């Protein structure tokens, strides 16, 4: 009978110890704070610059659209032998212009970090479109 009391006493005393063992854990390592540049930017940060760029971009696209319309009128008056090739090139320019117009809302709604990448991309695309239109305008004058 004494053996049962001893076994019960050991079980009662060891039970809290065994249950508490899973509660004893080493402290978790502290993670460093994220760098400030990758933190989400507030909508106010750089907002005026982004908005001004988007407006300028839209104005330039509008001017290029007007220029394309003028070129279309010139092509309509061109000689039939040259007209077909010029129409194809003009359609390609117009397609690029339309794609840029469709991407403009993407630029306006971009986050700060994404906007920086899009800013460069849009600037290059706009410059390429301008130069292509100038080259095409040179062709229609001759």
C-alpha positions as a Markdown table, in Angstrom:
| # | Residue | x | y | z |
|---|---|---|---|---|
| 1 | Unk | 0.0 | 0.0 | 0.0 |
| 2 | Unk | 2.9 | 2.3 | 0.7 |
| 3 | Unk | 4.1 | 1.7 | -2.8 |
| 4 | Unk | 0.8 | 3.1 | -4.2 |
| 5 | Unk | 1.1 | 6.3 | -2.1 |
| 6 | Unk | 4.7 | 6.7 | -3.2 |
| 7 | Unk | 3.8 | 6.3 | -6.9 |
| 8 | Unk | 0.8 | 8.7 | -6.5 |
| 9 | Unk | 3.0 | 11.2 | -4.7 |
| 10 | Unk | 5.7 | 11.1 | -7.3 |
| 11 | Unk | 3.1 | 11.4 | -10.1 |
| 12 | Unk | 1.4 | 14.3 | -8.4 |
| 13 | Unk | 4.8 | 16.1 | -7.9 |
| 14 | Unk | 6.2 | 15.3 | -11.3 |
| 15 | Unk | 3.1 | 16.2 | -13.2 |
| 16 | Unk | 3.4 | 20.0 | -12.8 |
| 17 | Unk | 7.1 | 19.8 | -13.6 |
| 18 | Unk | 6.5 | 17.9 | -16.8 |
| 19 | Unk | 3.6 | 20.2 | -17.9 |
| 20 | Unk | 5.7 | 23.3 | -17.1 |
| 21 | Unk | 8.6 | 22.1 | -19.2 |
| 22 | Unk | 6.9 | 23.1 | -22.4 |
| 23 | Unk | 6.4 | 26.6 | -21.0 |
| 24 | Unk | 10.1 | 27.1 | -20.5 |
| 25 | Unk | 11.5 | 28.3 | -23.8 |
| 26 | Unk | 14.5 | 30.3 | -24.7 |
| 27 | Unk | 13.8 | 33.9 | -25.6 |
| 28 | Unk | 13.1 | 34.5 | -29.3 |
| 29 | Unk | 15.7 | 36.5 | -31.2 |
| 30 | Unk | 14.8 | 40.2 | -31.8 |
| 31 | Unk | 14.4 | 41.1 | -35.4 |
| 32 | Unk | 15.9 | 44.4 | -36.5 |
| 33 | Unk | 13.5 | 47.1 | -37.5 |
| 34 | Unk | 12.8 | 47.4 | -41.2 |
| 35 | Unk | 14.7 | 50.2 | -43.0 |
| 36 | Unk | 12.8 | 53.4 | -43.4 |
| 37 | Unk | 13.0 | 53.3 | -47.2 |
| 38 | Unk | 11.0 | 50.1 | -47.5 |
| 39 | Unk | 8.3 | 51.4 | -45.1 |
| 40 | Unk | 5.0 | 52.2 | -46.8 |
| 41 | Unk | 5.0 | 55.8 | -47.8 |
| 42 | Unk | 2.2 | 58.1 | -46.9 |
| 43 | Unk | 0.0 | 59.3 | -49.7 |
| 44 | Unk | 1.3 | 62.9 | -49.0 |
| 45 | Unk | 4.9 | 61.9 | -49.5 |
| 46 | Unk | 6.0 | 63.0 | -53.0 |
| 47 | Unk | 2.3 | 63.4 | -53.9 |
| 48 | Unk | 2.6 | 66.8 | -55.4 |
| 49 | Unk | 5.6 | 65.9 | -57.5 |
| 50 | Unk | 3.9 | 62.7 | -58.8 |
| 51 | Unk | 0.7 | 64.6 | -59.5 |
| 52 | Unk | 2.6 | 67.4 | -61.4 |
| 53 | Unk | 4.5 | 64.8 | -63.4 |
| 54 | Unk | 1.3 | 62.9 | -64.3 |
| 55 | Unk | -0.3 | 66.2 | -65.4 |
| 56 | Unk | 2.7 | 67.1 | -67.5 |
| 57 | Unk | 2.8 | 63.7 | -69.0 |
| 58 | Unk | -0.9 | 63.9 | -69.9 |
| 59 | Unk | -0.4 | 67.3 | -71.5 |
| 60 | Unk | 2.5 | 66.0 | -73.6 |
| 61 | Unk | 0.5 | 63.0 | -74.7 |
| 62 | Unk | -2.4 | 65.3 | -75.7 |
| 63 | Unk | 0.1 | 67.4 | -77.8 |
| 64 | Unk | 1.4 | 64.2 | -79.4 |
| 65 | Unk | -2.1 | 63.1 | -80.1 |
| 66 | Unk | -2.7 | 66.4 | -81.9 |
| 67 | Unk | 0.5 | 66.0 | -83.8 |
| 68 | Unk | -0.6 | 62.5 | -84.9 |
| 69 | Unk | -3.9 | 63.9 | -86.1 |
| 70 | Unk | -2.1 | 66.5 | -88.2 |
| 71 | Unk | 0.2 | 63.8 | -89.6 |
| 72 | Unk | -2.8 | 61.7 | -90.5 |
| 73 | Unk | -4.2 | 64.7 | -92.5 |
| 74 | Unk | -0.9 | 65.0 | -94.3 |
| 75 | Unk | -0.8 | 61.3 | -95.1 |
| 76 | Unk | -4.3 | 61.5 | -96.5 |
| 77 | Unk | -3.0 | 64.0 | -99.0 |
| 78 | Unk | 0.1 | 62.0 | -99.9 |
| 79 | Unk | 0.8 | 60.2 | -103.2 |
| 80 | Unk | -0.9 | 56.8 | -103.4 |
| 81 | Unk | 2.4 | 55.0 | -103.9 |
| 82 | Unk | 3.7 | 56.3 | -100.5 |
| 83 | Unk | 0.4 | 56.5 | -98.7 |
| 84 | Unk | 0.1 | 52.8 | -97.8 |
| 85 | Unk | 3.5 | 52.6 | -96.1 |
| 86 | Unk | 2.9 | 55.9 | -94.3 |
| 87 | Unk | -0.5 | 54.8 | -93.0 |
| 88 | Unk | 1.0 | 51.6 | -91.6 |
| 89 | Unk | 3.8 | 53.6 | -89.8 |
| 90 | Unk | 1.2 | 56.1 | -88.6 |
| 91 | Unk | -1.0 | 53.3 | -87.2 |
| 92 | Unk | 2.0 | 51.9 | -85.3 |
| 93 | Unk | 2.7 | 55.4 | -83.8 |
| 94 | Unk | -1.0 | 55.8 | -82.9 |
| 95 | Unk | -0.9 | 52.3 | -81.2 |
| 96 | Unk | 2.1 | 53.3 | -79.1 |
| 97 | Unk | 0.4 | 56.6 | -78.2 |
| 98 | Unk | -2.8 | 54.7 | -77.2 |
| 99 | Unk | -0.8 | 52.3 | -75.0 |
| 100 | Unk | 0.8 | 55.1 | -73.2 |
| 101 | Unk | -2.6 | 56.8 | -72.6 |
| 102 | Unk | -3.9 | 53.5 | -71.2 |
| 103 | Unk | -0.9 | 53.2 | -68.8 |
| 104 | Unk | -1.3 | 56.7 | -67.4 |
| 105 | Unk | -3.8 | 55.7 | -64.7 |
| 106 | Unk | -1.3 | 53.1 | -63.6 |
| 107 | Unk | 1.2 | 55.9 | -63.1 |
| 108 | Unk | -1.3 | 58.1 | -61.2 |
| 109 | Unk | -2.2 | 55.3 | -58.8 |
| 110 | Unk | 1.2 | 53.8 | -58.2 |
| 111 | Unk | 2.8 | 53.7 | -54.8 |
| 112 | Unk | 5.9 | 55.8 | -54.1 |
| 113 | Unk | 8.4 | 53.1 | -54.8 |
| 114 | Unk | 6.6 | 51.8 | -57.9 |
| 115 | Unk | 6.1 | 55.3 | -59.1 |
| 116 | Unk | 9.9 | 55.9 | -59.2 |
| 117 | Unk | 10.3 | 52.9 | -61.5 |
| 118 | Unk | 7.3 | 53.9 | -63.7 |
| 119 | Unk | 8.6 | 57.5 | -63.8 |
| 120 | Unk | 11.7 | 56.4 | -65.6 |
| 121 | Unk | 9.9 | 54.0 | -67.8 |
| 122 | Unk | 7.3 | 56.5 | -68.8 |
| 123 | Unk | 9.9 | 59.2 | -69.5 |
| 124 | Unk | 11.8 | 57.0 | -71.8 |
| 125 | Unk | 8.7 | 55.8 | -73.6 |
| 126 | Unk | 7.6 | 59.4 | -74.1 |
| 127 | Unk | 11.0 | 60.4 | -75.5 |
| 128 | Unk | 11.0 | 57.5 | -77.9 |
| 129 | Unk | 7.5 | 58.3 | -79.1 |
| 130 | Unk | 8.4 | 62.0 | -79.6 |
| 131 | Unk | 11.5 | 61.1 | -81.6 |
| 132 | Unk | 9.5 | 58.5 | -83.7 |
| 133 | Unk | 6.8 | 61.2 | -84.4 |
| 134 | Unk | 9.5 | 63.7 | -85.4 |
| 135 | Unk | 11.1 | 61.1 | -87.8 |
| 136 | Unk | 7.7 | 60.3 | -89.3 |
| 137 | Unk | 7.0 | 64.1 | -89.7 |
| 138 | Unk | 10.3 | 64.4 | -91.6 |
| 139 | Unk | 9.2 | 61.6 | -94.0 |
| 140 | Unk | 5.8 | 63.3 | -94.7 |
| 141 | Unk | 7.4 | 66.6 | -95.6 |
| 142 | Unk | 9.5 | 65.2 | -98.4 |
